[in-house]
Amino acid sequence: MKKILVLAALAEIATGVALLMVPSLVGRLLLGEEFTGVTIPVARVLGIALLALGFACWPGTPRVGMLTYSATVTLYLAYVGFAGGFTGILLWPAVVAHAILTALLTRATPNAKEMQMQNN
């Protein structure tokens, strides 16, 4: 089972990296159309989510996946906000909410049960 989980995690991580780096190419290859306009940042957030899913599915604690997602999406959404282009009314509240969640997840320490799950 662990080998299948690792394979699935690697596939999600690879897809996430591709969506972050070349979202239009992924759109063309998967859907037959390149992503343009607002679909680019949405595709990149999806890429971040797939990276986090891959890390969460990697043998270990799901906290790592959630921390990866929250920290990375905080940085990316802040970048989108500062770079201009796409800014909606909920952009900055979302950045703040993810920053708080990132801080809380960073402070959370795995308990004994989580540590034992990591070792199995």
C-alpha distances in whole Angstrom, upper triangle without the diagonal:
4,5,5,6,9,10,11,12,14,16,17,18,20,21,23,24,26,27,29,30,31,31,34,32,29,31,33,30,28,31,34,36,36,35,39,40,39,35,35,34,32,30,30,29,26,25,25,23,20,20,20,17,15,16,15,12,11,10,13,16,17,20,20,19,22,24,24,24,27,29,29,30,33,34,34,35,38,38,39,41,43,43,45,44,42,43,43,44,40,39,41,40,36,36,38,35,32,34,35,31,30,33,31,28,29,31,28,27,23,24,23,20,19,19,17,14,15,15,12
4,5,5,6,9,10,10,12,14,15,16,18,20,21,22,24,26,27,28,30,30,33,31,28,30,32,29,28,31,34,35,35,35,38,39,37,34,33,33,31,29,28,27,25,23,23,21,19,18,18,15,13,13,13,10,8,7,11,14,15,18,17,17,20,22,21,22,25,26,26,28,30,31,31,33,36,36,37,39,41,41,43,43,40,41,41,43,39,38,39,38,34,34,36,33,30,32,32,29,28,30,29,25,26,28,26,24,21,22,21,19,17,17,15,12,12,12,10
4,5,5,6,9,10,11,12,14,15,16,18,20,21,23,24,26,27,28,28,31,29,26,29,30,27,26,29,32,34,33,33,37,38,37,34,33,32,31,28,28,27,25,23,23,22,19,18,18,16,13,14,15,11,10,9,13,16,17,20,19,18,22,23,22,23,27,27,27,28,31,32,31,34,36,36,37,40,41,41,43,42,40,42,42,43,40,39,40,39,36,35,37,35,32,33,34,31,29,32,31,27,28,30,28,27,24,25,24,22,20,20,19,16,15,15,13
4,5,5,6,9,10,11,12,14,15,17,18,20,21,23,24,26,27,26,29,27,24,26,28,25,23,26,29,31,31,31,34,36,35,31,31,30,29,26,26,25,23,21,22,20,17,17,17,15,12,14,14,10,10,11,14,17,17,20,19,18,21,23,22,22,26,27,26,27,30,31,30,32,35,35,36,38,40,40,41,41,39,40,40,41,38,37,38,38,34,34,36,34,31,33,34,30,29,32,31,27,28,31,29,28,25,26,26,23,21,22,21,17,17,18,15
4,5,5,6,9,10,11,12,14,15,16,18,20,21,22,24,25,25,28,27,23,26,28,25,23,26,29,31,30,30,33,34,33,29,29,28,26,24,24,23,20,19,19,17,14,14,14,11,9,11,10,6,7,7,11,13,13,16,16,14,17,19,18,19,22,24,23,24,27,28,27,29,32,32,33,35,37,37,39,38,36,37,37,38,35,34,35,34,31,31,33,30,27,29,30,26,25,28,27,23,25,27,25,24,21,23,23,20,18,19,18,14,14,15,13
4,5,5,6,9,10,10,12,14,15,16,18,20,21,22,24,24,27,25,22,25,27,24,23,26,29,30,30,29,32,34,32,29,28,28,26,24,23,22,20,18,18,17,14,13,14,12,8,9,10,7,6,7,11,13,14,17,15,14,17,19,17,18,22,23,22,23,26,27,26,29,31,31,32,35,36,36,38,37,35,37,37,39,35,34,35,35,31,31,32,30,27,29,30,26,25,28,27,23,24,27,25,24,21,23,23,21,18,19,19,15,14,15,14
4,5,5,6,9,10,11,12,14,15,17,18,20,21,22,22,25,23,20,23,24,21,20,23,26,28,27,27,31,33,31,28,27,27,25,22,22,22,19,17,18,17,14,13,15,13,9,12,13,10,9,11,14,17,17,20,18,16,19,21,19,20,23,24,23,24,27,28,27,29,32,31,32,35,37,36,38,37,35,37,37,39,36,34,36,36,32,32,34,32,29,30,32,29,27,30,30,26,27,30,28,27,25,27,27,25,22,22,22,19,18,19,18
4,5,5,6,9,10,11,12,14,15,17,18,20,21,20,23,22,18,21,23,20,18,21,24,26,25,25,28,30,29,25,25,24,23,20,20,19,17,15,16,14,11,11,13,10,7,10,11,8,9,11,14,16,15,18,16,14,17,19,17,17,21,22,21,22,25,26,25,27,30,30,30,33,35,34,35,35,33,34,34,36,33,31,33,33,29,29,31,29,26,28,30,26,25,28,28,24,26,28,27,26,24,26,27,24,21,22,22,19,18,20,18
4,5,5,6,9,10,10,12,14,15,16,18,20,19,23,21,18,21,23,21,19,22,25,26,25,25,28,29,27,24,23,23,21,19,18,17,15,13,13,12,9,8,9,7,4,7,8,6,6,9,12,13,12,15,13,11,14,16,14,14,18,19,18,19,22,23,22,24,27,27,27,30,32,31,33,33,31,32,32,34,31,29,30,30,27,26,28,27,23,25,26,23,22,25,25,21,22,25,23,23,21,24,24,22,19,20,21,17,16,18,17
4,5,5,6,9,10,10,12,14,15,16,18,18,21,19,17,20,22,19,18,22,24,25,24,24,27,29,27,24,23,23,22,19,18,18,16,13,14,14,10,9,11,10,6,9,11,9,8,12,14,16,15,18,15,13,17,18,15,16,20,20,18,20,23,23,22,25,27,27,27,30,32,31,33,32,31,32,33,35,32,30,32,32,28,28,30,28,25,26,28,25,23,27,27,23,24,27,26,26,24,26,27,25,22,22,23,20,18,20,19
4,5,5,6,9,10,11,12,14,15,16,16,19,17,14,17,18,16,14,18,20,22,21,21,24,26,25,22,21,21,20,17,16,17,14,12,14,13,9,10,12,10,8,11,13,11,11,14,17,18,17,20,17,15,18,19,17,17,20,21,19,20,24,24,22,24,27,27,27,30,31,31,32,31,29,31,32,34,31,29,31,32,28,28,30,29,25,27,29,26,25,28,28,25,26,29,28,28,26,29,30,28,25,25,26,23,21,23,22
4,5,5,6,9,10,10,12,14,15,14,17,16,13,16,18,16,14,17,20,21,20,19,22,24,23,19,18,18,17,14,13,14,11,9,10,9,5,6,9,7,5,9,10,9,10,14,16,17,15,17,15,12,14,16,14,13,17,18,16,17,20,20,19,21,24,24,24,27,29,28,29,28,26,28,28,30,28,26,28,28,24,24,27,25,22,24,26,23,22,25,25,22,23,27,25,26,24,27,28,26,23,24,25,22,20,23,22
4,5,5,6,9,10,11,12,14,14,17,16,14,17,19,17,16,19,22,22,21,20,23,24,23,20,18,18,17,14,13,13,11,8,9,9,6,5,8,8,5,8,10,10,10,14,15,16,15,16,14,11,14,15,12,12,16,16,14,15,19,18,17,20,22,22,22,25,27,26,28,27,26,27,28,30,27,25,27,27,24,23,26,24,21,22,25,22,20,23,24,21,21,25,24,24,23,26,28,26,23,23,25,22,20,22,22
4,5,5,6,9,10,11,12,12,15,14,11,15,16,14,14,17,19,20,19,18,21,23,22,19,17,18,17,14,13,14,12,9,11,12,9,8,11,11,9,11,14,13,13,17,19,20,18,20,17,15,18,18,15,15,19,19,16,17,21,20,18,21,24,23,23,26,28,26,28,27,26,28,29,32,29,27,29,30,26,25,28,27,24,25,28,25,23,27,28,24,25,28,28,28,27,30,31,30,26,27,28,25,23,25,25
4,5,5,6,9,10,10,10,13,11,8,11,14,12,11,14,16,17,16,15,18,20,19,16,15,15,14,11,11,12,10,7,10,10,7,8,11,11,10,13,15,14,15,19,20,21,19,21,18,15,17,19,16,15,18,19,16,16,20,20,17,20,23,22,21,25,26,25,26,25,24,26,27,29,27,25,27,28,24,24,27,26,23,25,27,25,23,27,28,25,26,29,29,29,28,31,33,31,28,29,30,27,25,27,27
4,5,5,6,9,10,9,13,13,10,12,15,14,13,16,18,18,16,15,18,19,18,15,13,13,12,9,8,9,7,4,6,7,5,5,9,9,9,11,13,14,14,18,19,19,17,18,16,13,15,16,12,11,15,15,12,13,16,16,14,16,19,18,18,21,23,22,24,23,21,23,24,26,24,22,24,24,21,20,23,22,19,21,24,21,20,23,24,21,22,26,26,27,26,29,31,30,26,27,29,26,24,27,27
4,5,5,6,8,9,13,12,10,13,16,15,15,18,19,19,17,16,18,19,19,16,14,14,14,11,9,11,10,6,8,10,8,7,11,12,11,12,15,16,16,20,21,21,19,20,17,15,17,17,13,13,16,16,12,14,17,16,14,17,19,18,18,21,22,21,23,23,22,24,25,28,26,23,25,26,22,21,24,24,20,22,25,23,21,24,26,23,23,27,27,28,27,31,32,31,28,28,30,27,25,27,28
4,5,5,6,7,10,8,7,10,12,11,12,14,16,16,13,13,16,18,17,15,12,13,13,10,9,12,11,7,10,12,10,10,14,14,13,16,18,18,19,22,24,24,22,23,21,18,20,20,17,16,19,19,15,16,19,18,15,18,21,19,19,22,23,22,23,22,21,24,26,28,27,24,26,27,24,23,27,26,23,25,28,26,24,27,29,26,27,30,30,31,31,34,36,34,31,32,33,30,28,31,31
4,6,6,4,8,8,6,9,11,11,11,13,15,14,12,10,13,15,14,11,9,10,10,6,6,8,7,5,8,10,9,10,13,14,14,16,18,19,20,23,24,24,22,23,20,17,18,19,16,14,17,17,14,14,17,16,13,15,18,17,16,19,21,19,21,19,18,21,22,25,23,21,23,24,21,20,24,24,21,22,25,24,22,26,27,25,26,29,29,31,30,34,36,34,31,32,34,31,29,32,32
4,6,6,10,11,10,12,14,15,15,17,18,17,14,12,14,15,14,12,9,9,10,7,5,8,8,5,7,10,10,10,13,14,14,16,18,19,20,23,24,24,22,22,19,17,17,18,14,13,15,15,11,11,14,13,10,13,15,13,13,17,18,17,18,18,17,19,21,24,22,19,21,23,19,18,22,22,19,20,23,22,20,23,25,23,24,27,28,29,29,33,35,34,30,31,33,31,28,31,32
4,6,9,9,9,12,14,14,15,17,18,17,14,13,14,16,16,14,10,11,13,10,8,11,12,9,11,14,13,12,16,17,17,18,21,22,22,26,26,26,25,25,22,20,21,21,17,16,19,18,14,15,17,15,13,16,18,15,15,19,19,17,19,19,18,21,23,26,25,22,24,26,23,21,25,25,22,23,27,25,23,26,28,26,26,30,31,32,32,36,38,37,33,34,36,33,31,33,34
4,6,5,7,9,10,11,12,14,14,13,10,10,12,14,14,12,9,11,13,10,9,13,12,10,13,15,14,15,18,19,18,20,23,24,24,28,29,29,27,27,25,22,23,24,20,19,21,21,17,17,20,18,15,18,20,17,16,20,21,19,20,19,19,22,24,27,26,23,25,27,24,23,27,27,24,26,29,28,26,29,31,29,30,33,34,35,35,38,40,39,36,36,38,35,33,36,36
4,5,5,6,9,10,10,11,12,11,8,7,9,11,12,9,6,9,9,6,7,10,10,9,12,14,13,14,17,18,18,20,22,23,24,28,29,28,26,27,24,21,22,23,20,18,20,20,17,16,19,18,14,16,19,17,15,19,21,18,19,17,17,20,21,25,23,21,23,25,22,22,26,26,23,25,28,27,25,29,30,28,29,33,33,35,35,38,40,39,35,36,38,35,33,36,36
4,5,5,6,9,10,10,10,8,5,5,7,10,12,9,7,11,11,9,10,14,13,12,15,17,16,18,21,21,21,24,26,26,27,31,32,32,30,30,28,25,26,27,23,21,24,24,20,19,22,21,18,19,22,19,17,21,22,20,20,18,17,21,22,26,25,23,26,28,25,25,28,29,26,28,31,30,29,32,34,32,33,37,37,38,38,42,44,42,39,40,42,38,37,39,39
4,5,5,6,8,10,9,9,6,8,11,14,15,12,11,14,14,11,12,16,14,13,16,18,17,18,21,21,21,23,26,26,26,30,32,32,30,31,28,25,27,27,24,22,25,25,22,21,24,23,20,22,24,22,20,24,25,23,23,21,21,24,26,29,28,26,29,31,28,27,31,31,28,30,33,32,30,34,35,33,34,38,38,39,39,42,44,42,39,40,41,38,36,39,38
4,5,5,6,8,9,9,8,8,12,15,15,12,11,13,13,9,11,14,12,10,14,15,13,15,18,18,18,21,23,22,23,27,29,29,27,28,26,22,24,25,22,20,23,24,20,19,23,22,19,21,24,22,20,24,26,23,24,22,21,24,25,29,27,25,28,29,26,26,30,29,26,28,31,29,28,32,33,31,32,35,35,36,36,39,41,39,35,37,38,35,33,36,35
4,6,5,5,7,6,5,6,9,13,13,10,10,13,12,9,11,14,12,12,16,16,15,17,20,20,20,23,24,24,26,30,31,31,28,30,28,24,25,27,24,21,24,25,21,20,24,23,20,21,24,22,20,24,26,23,23,21,20,23,24,27,26,24,27,29,26,26,30,29,27,29,32,30,29,33,34,32,33,37,37,38,38,41,43,41,37,39,40,37,35,38,38
4,6,6,4,4,5,7,11,14,16,13,12,16,15,12,15,18,16,15,19,20,18,20,23,23,23,26,28,27,28,32,34,34,31,33,31,28,29,30,27,25,28,28,25,24,27,26,23,24,27,25,23,26,28,25,26,23,22,26,27,30,29,27,31,32,29,29,33,33,30,33,36,34,33,37,38,36,37,40,40,42,41,44,46,44,40,42,43,40,38,41,40
4,6,6,8,8,11,14,18,19,15,15,18,17,14,16,18,16,15,19,19,17,19,22,21,21,24,26,25,26,30,32,32,30,32,30,26,28,30,26,25,28,28,25,24,28,27,24,25,29,27,25,29,30,28,28,26,25,28,29,32,31,29,32,34,30,31,34,34,31,33,36,34,33,37,38,35,36,40,40,41,40,43,44,42,39,40,41,38,36,39,38
4,6,8,9,11,14,18,18,14,14,17,15,12,15,17,14,14,18,17,15,18,21,19,19,23,24,23,25,28,30,31,28,30,28,25,26,28,25,23,26,27,24,23,27,27,23,25,28,27,25,28,30,28,28,26,24,27,28,31,29,28,31,32,29,29,33,32,29,32,34,32,32,35,36,34,35,38,38,39,38,41,42,40,37,38,39,36,34,37,36
4,6,8,9,13,16,16,13,14,17,15,13,16,18,15,16,19,19,17,20,23,22,22,25,26,26,28,31,33,33,30,32,30,27,28,30,27,25,27,29,26,24,28,28,24,25,28,27,25,28,30,28,28,25,23,26,27,30,29,27,31,32,29,30,33,32,30,33,35,33,33,37,37,35,37,40,39,41,40,43,45,42,39,41,42,38,37,40,39
4,7,10,13,16,17,14,15,19,17,15,18,20,18,18,22,22,21,23,26,25,25,28,30,29,31,34,36,36,33,35,33,30,31,33,30,28,30,31,28,27,30,30,26,27,30,28,26,29,31,29,28,25,25,28,28,32,31,29,33,34,31,32,36,35,33,35,38,36,36,39,40,38,40,43,43,44,43,46,48,46,42,44,45,41,40,43,42
4,6,9,13,14,11,12,16,15,13,16,18,17,17,21,21,20,23,25,25,25,29,30,30,31,35,37,36,34,35,33,30,30,32,29,27,29,30,26,25,28,28,24,24,27,26,23,26,28,25,25,22,21,24,25,29,28,27,30,32,29,30,33,33,31,33,36,35,34,38,39,37,39,42,42,44,43,46,48,46,43,44,46,42,41,44,43
4,6,10,12,9,9,13,13,11,13,16,15,15,19,20,19,21,24,24,24,27,29,29,30,34,35,35,32,33,32,28,29,30,27,25,27,27,24,22,25,25,21,22,25,22,20,23,25,22,22,19,19,22,23,27,26,25,28,30,27,27,31,31,29,31,34,33,32,36,37,35,36,40,40,42,42,45,47,45,42,43,45,41,40,43,42
4,7,8,6,6,10,10,8,11,13,13,13,16,18,17,19,22,22,23,26,27,27,29,33,34,33,30,31,29,26,26,27,24,22,24,25,21,19,22,22,18,18,21,19,17,20,22,19,19,16,15,18,20,23,23,21,24,26,23,24,27,27,25,28,31,30,29,33,34,32,34,37,37,39,39,42,45,43,40,41,43,40,38,41,41
4,6,6,6,9,10,10,12,14,15,16,18,20,20,22,24,25,26,28,29,30,32,36,36,36,33,33,31,28,28,29,26,23,25,25,22,20,22,21,18,18,20,18,15,18,20,17,16,13,13,16,18,21,22,20,23,25,23,23,27,27,26,28,31,30,30,33,35,33,35,38,38,41,41,44,47,45,42,43,45,42,41,44,44
4,5,6,8,10,11,12,14,15,16,18,20,21,22,24,25,27,29,30,31,33,37,37,36,33,33,31,28,27,28,26,23,24,24,21,19,21,20,16,16,18,16,13,15,17,14,13,9,9,13,14,18,19,17,20,22,20,21,24,25,24,26,29,29,28,31,33,32,34,37,37,40,41,44,46,45,42,44,46,43,41,45,45
4,5,6,7,9,10,11,13,15,16,17,19,20,22,23,25,26,27,29,31,34,35,33,30,30,29,25,25,25,23,20,21,22,19,16,18,18,14,13,16,14,11,13,16,14,12,9,7,10,11,15,15,13,17,19,17,18,21,22,21,23,26,25,25,28,30,29,31,34,34,37,38,41,44,42,39,41,43,40,39,42,42
4,6,5,6,8,10,10,12,14,15,16,18,20,20,22,24,25,26,28,32,32,31,28,28,27,24,23,24,22,19,20,21,18,16,18,18,14,14,17,16,13,15,18,16,15,12,11,14,14,18,17,15,19,21,18,19,22,22,21,23,26,25,25,29,30,29,30,33,34,36,36,39,42,40,37,39,41,38,37,40,40
4,5,5,6,9,10,10,12,14,15,16,19,20,21,23,24,25,27,31,31,30,27,27,26,23,22,23,20,18,19,19,16,14,17,16,12,12,15,13,11,14,16,14,14,11,10,14,15,19,18,16,19,21,18,18,22,22,20,22,25,25,24,27,29,28,29,32,33,35,35,39,41,40,36,38,40,37,35,39,39
4,5,5,6,9,10,10,12,14,15,17,18,20,21,22,24,26,29,29,28,25,25,23,20,20,20,18,15,16,16,13,11,13,13,9,9,12,10,8,11,13,12,12,10,8,11,13,16,15,12,15,17,14,14,18,18,16,18,22,21,20,24,25,24,25,29,29,32,32,36,38,37,34,36,38,35,34,37,37
4,5,5,6,9,10,11,12,14,15,16,18,20,21,22,24,28,28,27,23,23,22,19,18,19,17,14,15,16,14,11,14,14,11,10,14,13,11,13,16,15,15,13,11,12,13,16,14,12,16,17,14,15,18,18,16,19,22,20,20,24,25,24,25,29,29,31,31,35,37,36,32,34,37,33,32,36,36
4,5,5,6,9,10,10,12,14,15,16,18,20,21,22,26,27,26,23,23,22,18,18,19,17,14,16,17,14,12,15,15,12,12,16,15,13,16,19,17,17,15,14,16,17,20,18,16,19,20,17,17,21,20,18,21,23,22,21,25,26,25,26,29,29,31,31,34,37,35,32,34,36,32,31,34,34
4,5,5,6,9,10,10,12,14,15,17,18,20,21,25,25,24,21,21,19,16,16,17,14,12,14,14,11,9,12,12,8,10,13,12,11,14,16,15,16,15,13,15,17,19,18,15,17,19,16,15,19,19,16,18,21,20,19,22,24,22,23,27,27,29,29,33,35,34,30,32,34,31,29,33,33
4,5,5,6,9,10,11,12,14,15,16,18,20,23,23,22,19,19,17,14,14,14,12,9,11,12,9,7,10,11,8,8,12,12,11,14,16,16,16,16,13,14,15,17,15,13,15,16,12,13,16,15,13,15,18,16,16,19,21,19,21,24,24,26,27,30,33,31,28,30,32,29,28,31,31
4,5,5,6,9,10,10,12,14,15,16,18,22,22,21,18,18,17,14,14,15,13,10,12,14,11,10,13,14,11,12,16,16,14,17,20,19,20,19,16,18,18,20,18,16,18,19,15,16,19,18,15,18,20,18,18,22,22,20,22,25,25,27,27,30,32,30,27,29,31,28,26,30,30
4,5,5,6,9,10,10,12,14,15,17,20,21,20,17,18,16,13,14,15,12,10,13,13,10,10,14,14,11,13,16,15,15,18,20,19,21,19,18,19,20,23,20,18,20,21,17,17,20,19,16,19,21,19,18,22,23,20,22,25,25,26,26,29,32,30,27,28,30,27,25,28,29
4,5,5,6,9,10,11,12,14,15,19,19,18,15,15,13,10,11,11,8,6,9,10,7,7,10,11,9,11,14,14,14,17,19,18,20,20,18,19,20,22,19,16,18,19,15,14,17,16,13,15,18,16,14,18,19,17,18,21,21,23,23,26,29,28,24,25,28,25,23,26,27
4,5,5,6,9,10,10,12,14,17,17,16,13,14,12,9,9,11,9,6,9,11,9,8,12,13,12,13,16,17,16,19,21,21,22,22,19,20,20,22,19,17,19,19,15,15,18,16,13,16,18,15,14,18,19,16,18,21,20,22,22,25,27,26,22,24,26,23,22,25,25
4,5,5,6,9,10,10,12,16,17,16,13,15,13,9,11,13,10,9,12,14,12,12,15,16,14,16,19,19,19,22,24,24,25,24,22,23,23,25,22,20,22,23,19,19,21,20,17,19,21,18,17,21,21,18,20,23,22,24,23,26,28,26,22,24,26,22,21,24,24
4,5,5,6,9,10,11,14,15,15,12,13,11,8,10,11,8,7,11,12,10,11,14,14,13,16,18,18,19,22,23,23,25,25,23,24,25,26,23,21,23,23,19,19,21,20,16,18,20,17,16,19,20,17,18,21,21,22,21,24,26,25,21,22,24,21,19,22,23
4,5,5,6,8,10,13,13,12,9,10,8,4,6,8,5,5,9,10,9,10,13,14,14,16,18,19,19,22,24,24,26,26,23,24,24,26,22,20,21,21,17,17,19,17,14,16,17,14,13,16,17,14,15,18,17,18,18,21,23,22,18,19,21,19,17,20,21
4,5,5,6,9,12,12,11,9,11,10,6,8,11,9,8,12,14,13,13,16,18,17,18,21,22,22,25,27,27,28,28,25,26,26,27,24,22,24,23,20,20,22,20,16,19,20,17,16,19,19,16,17,21,19,20,19,21,23,21,18,20,21,18,17,20,20
4,5,5,6,10,11,12,10,12,10,7,10,12,10,10,14,15,14,15,18,19,18,20,23,23,24,26,28,28,30,29,27,28,29,30,27,25,27,26,23,22,24,23,19,21,23,19,18,21,21,18,19,22,20,21,19,22,23,22,18,19,20,17,16,18,18
4,5,5,8,9,9,8,9,7,5,8,10,8,9,12,13,13,15,17,18,18,20,22,23,24,26,28,28,30,30,28,29,29,30,27,25,26,26,22,21,23,21,18,19,20,17,15,18,18,15,15,19,17,17,16,19,20,19,15,16,18,15,13,16,16
4,5,8,7,7,4,7,6,4,7,9,9,10,12,14,14,15,18,19,20,21,23,24,25,27,29,30,31,31,29,29,29,30,27,25,26,25,22,22,23,20,17,19,20,16,15,18,17,14,15,18,16,16,14,17,18,16,13,15,16,13,12,15,15
4,6,8,8,7,10,10,8,11,13,12,13,16,18,17,18,21,22,22,24,27,27,28,30,32,32,34,34,31,32,32,33,29,28,29,28,25,25,26,24,21,23,23,20,19,22,21,17,19,21,19,19,17,19,20,17,14,16,16,13,12,15,14
4,6,8,8,11,9,9,12,14,13,14,17,18,18,20,22,23,23,25,27,28,29,31,33,33,35,35,33,34,34,35,32,30,31,30,27,26,28,26,22,24,25,21,20,22,22,18,19,21,19,18,16,18,19,17,14,14,15,12,10,12,12
4,7,9,12,11,11,14,15,15,17,19,20,21,23,25,26,26,28,30,31,32,34,36,36,38,38,36,37,37,38,34,33,33,33,29,29,30,28,24,26,26,23,21,23,22,18,19,21,19,17,15,16,16,14,11,12,12,9,7,9,8
4,7,9,8,10,12,13,13,16,18,18,19,21,23,24,25,27,29,30,31,33,35,36,38,38,36,36,36,37,33,31,32,31,28,27,28,25,22,23,23,20,18,20,19,15,16,18,15,14,11,13,13,12,8,8,9,7,4,8,9
4,5,6,8,10,11,12,14,15,16,18,19,21,22,24,25,27,28,30,31,33,34,36,36,34,34,33,34,30,29,29,28,25,24,25,22,19,20,20,17,16,17,16,12,13,15,12,11,8,11,12,10,7,8,10,7,6,10,11
4,5,5,6,9,10,11,12,14,16,17,18,20,21,22,24,26,27,28,30,32,33,33,31,30,30,31,27,26,26,25,22,22,22,19,17,18,18,14,14,16,14,11,13,15,12,12,10,13,15,13,9,12,13,10,10,14,14
4,5,5,6,8,10,10,12,14,15,16,18,20,21,22,24,25,27,28,30,31,32,30,29,29,29,25,24,24,23,20,19,19,17,14,15,15,11,10,12,11,7,9,11,9,9,8,11,14,13,10,12,14,12,11,15,16
4,6,5,6,9,10,10,12,14,15,17,18,20,21,22,24,26,27,28,30,31,29,28,29,29,26,24,24,23,20,19,20,18,15,15,16,13,11,13,12,9,9,12,11,11,10,14,16,15,12,13,15,13,11,15,16
4,5,5,6,9,10,11,12,14,16,16,18,20,21,22,24,26,27,28,29,26,26,26,27,24,22,23,22,18,18,19,17,14,15,16,13,11,14,14,10,12,15,13,14,13,17,19,18,14,15,18,15,14,17,18
4,5,5,6,8,10,10,12,14,15,16,18,20,21,22,24,25,27,27,25,24,24,24,21,19,20,19,15,15,16,14,10,12,13,9,8,12,11,8,10,13,12,14,13,16,19,18,15,17,19,17,16,19,20
4,5,5,6,8,10,11,12,14,15,17,18,20,21,23,24,26,27,25,24,24,25,21,19,19,18,15,14,15,13,10,10,11,8,6,9,9,6,7,11,10,12,13,16,19,19,15,17,20,18,16,20,21
4,6,5,6,8,10,11,12,14,16,17,18,20,21,22,24,25,23,23,24,25,21,19,19,19,16,14,16,15,11,12,14,11,8,12,13,10,10,14,14,15,15,19,22,21,17,19,21,19,17,21,22
4,6,5,6,8,10,10,12,14,15,16,18,20,21,22,23,20,20,20,21,18,16,17,17,13,12,14,13,9,11,13,10,9,12,13,11,12,16,15,17,18,21,24,23,19,21,24,21,20,23,24
4,6,5,6,9,10,10,12,14,15,16,18,20,21,22,20,19,19,19,16,14,14,14,10,9,11,9,5,7,9,7,6,9,10,9,10,13,14,16,17,21,24,23,20,22,25,22,21,25,26
4,6,5,6,9,10,11,12,14,16,17,18,20,22,20,19,20,21,17,15,14,15,12,10,11,11,7,7,10,8,5,9,11,9,9,13,14,17,18,21,25,25,21,22,25,24,22,25,27
4,5,5,6,9,10,11,12,14,15,16,18,19,18,18,19,20,17,15,15,16,13,10,13,13,9,10,13,12,9,12,15,13,13,17,18,20,21,24,27,27,23,24,27,25,23,26,28
4,5,5,6,8,10,10,12,14,15,16,17,15,15,16,17,14,11,12,13,9,8,11,11,7,9,12,11,10,13,15,14,15,18,19,21,22,26,29,28,25,26,29,27,25,29,30
4,6,5,6,9,10,11,12,14,16,17,15,14,15,16,13,10,10,10,8,5,8,8,5,6,9,10,8,11,13,13,14,17,18,21,23,26,29,29,26,27,30,28,27,30,32
4,6,5,6,9,10,11,12,14,16,15,14,16,18,15,12,11,13,11,8,10,12,9,9,12,13,11,13,16,15,15,18,20,23,24,28,31,31,27,29,32,30,28,31,33
4,5,5,6,9,10,10,12,13,12,12,14,16,14,11,12,14,11,9,12,13,11,11,15,15,13,16,19,18,18,21,23,25,27,30,33,33,29,30,33,31,29,33,34
4,5,5,6,9,10,11,12,10,9,11,13,11,7,8,10,8,6,10,11,10,11,14,14,14,16,19,18,19,22,23,26,28,31,34,34,30,32,35,33,31,35,36
4,5,5,6,8,10,12,11,10,12,13,12,8,7,10,9,6,9,12,10,10,14,15,14,16,19,19,19,22,24,26,28,32,35,35,32,33,36,34,32,36,37
4,5,5,6,8,10,10,11,14,16,15,11,11,14,13,10,13,15,14,13,17,18,16,18,21,21,21,24,26,29,30,34,37,37,33,35,38,36,34,37,38
4,6,5,6,7,7,7,11,13,13,9,10,13,12,10,14,16,14,15,18,19,18,21,23,23,23,26,28,31,32,36,39,38,35,36,39,37,35,39,40
4,6,5,8,7,6,9,11,11,7,8,11,11,9,12,15,14,14,17,19,18,20,23,23,24,26,28,31,33,36,40,39,36,38,41,39,37,40,42
4,5,9,9,9,12,14,14,11,10,14,14,11,14,17,16,16,19,21,20,21,24,25,25,27,29,32,34,38,41,41,38,39,42,40,38,42,43
4,7,8,9,13,16,16,13,13,17,16,14,17,20,19,18,22,23,22,24,27,27,27,30,32,34,36,40,43,43,39,40,43,41,39,43,44
4,6,7,10,13,14,11,12,16,16,14,17,20,19,20,23,24,24,26,28,29,29,32,33,36,38,41,45,44,41,42,45,43,41,45,46
4,7,10,13,14,12,14,17,17,16,19,21,21,21,25,25,25,27,30,30,31,33,35,38,39,43,46,45,42,43,46,44,42,45,46
4,7,10,11,9,11,14,14,14,17,18,18,19,22,23,23,25,28,28,29,31,33,36,37,40,43,42,39,41,44,41,40,43,44
4,7,8,6,8,11,11,11,14,16,16,17,20,21,21,24,26,26,27,30,31,34,36,39,42,42,38,40,43,41,40,43,44
4,5,5,8,10,10,12,14,15,16,18,20,21,22,24,25,26,28,30,31,34,36,38,42,41,38,40,43,41,40,43,44
4,6,7,8,9,11,13,14,16,17,19,20,21,23,24,26,27,29,30,34,35,38,41,41,38,40,43,41,40,44,45
4,6,5,6,9,10,10,12,14,15,16,18,20,21,22,24,26,27,30,32,34,38,37,34,37,39,37,36,40,41
4,6,5,6,9,10,11,12,14,15,16,18,20,21,22,25,26,29,31,33,37,36,33,35,38,36,35,39,40
4,5,5,6,8,10,10,12,14,15,17,18,20,21,23,24,28,30,33,36,36,33,35,38,36,35,39,40
4,5,5,6,9,10,11,12,14,15,16,18,20,21,22,26,28,31,34,34,31,33,36,35,34,38,39
4,5,5,6,8,10,10,12,14,15,16,18,20,21,24,26,29,32,31,29,31,34,32,31,35,36
4,6,5,6,9,10,10,12,14,15,16,18,20,23,25,28,32,31,28,30,33,31,30,34,35
4,5,5,6,9,10,11,12,14,15,17,18,22,24,27,31,31,28,30,33,31,30,34,36
4,5,5,6,9,10,11,12,14,16,17,20,22,25,28,28,25,28,30,29,28,32,33
4,5,5,6,9,10,10,12,14,15,18,20,23,26,26,23,25,28,26,25,29,30
4,5,5,6,9,10,10,12,14,18,20,23,26,27,24,25,29,27,26,30,31
4,5,5,6,9,10,11,12,16,18,21,25,25,23,24,28,26,26,29,31
4,5,5,6,8,10,10,14,16,18,22,22,19,21,25,23,22,26,28
4,5,5,6,9,10,13,15,18,22,22,19,20,24,22,21,25,26
4,5,5,6,9,12,15,18,21,22,19,21,24,23,22,25,28
4,5,5,6,10,12,15,19,19,17,19,22,21,21,24,26
4,5,5,8,10,13,17,17,14,16,19,18,17,21,23
4,6,8,10,14,17,18,15,16,19,19,17,21,23
4,6,10,12,16,17,15,16,19,20,18,21,24
4,7,9,13,14,12,13,16,16,16,19,21
4,6,10,11,9,10,13,14,13,16,18
4,7,8,6,6,10,10,10,12,15
4,6,5,6,9,10,11,13,15
4,5,5,6,9,10,11,13
4,5,5,6,9,10,11
4,5,5,6,9,10
4,5,5,7,9
4,5,5,7
4,5,5
4,6
4
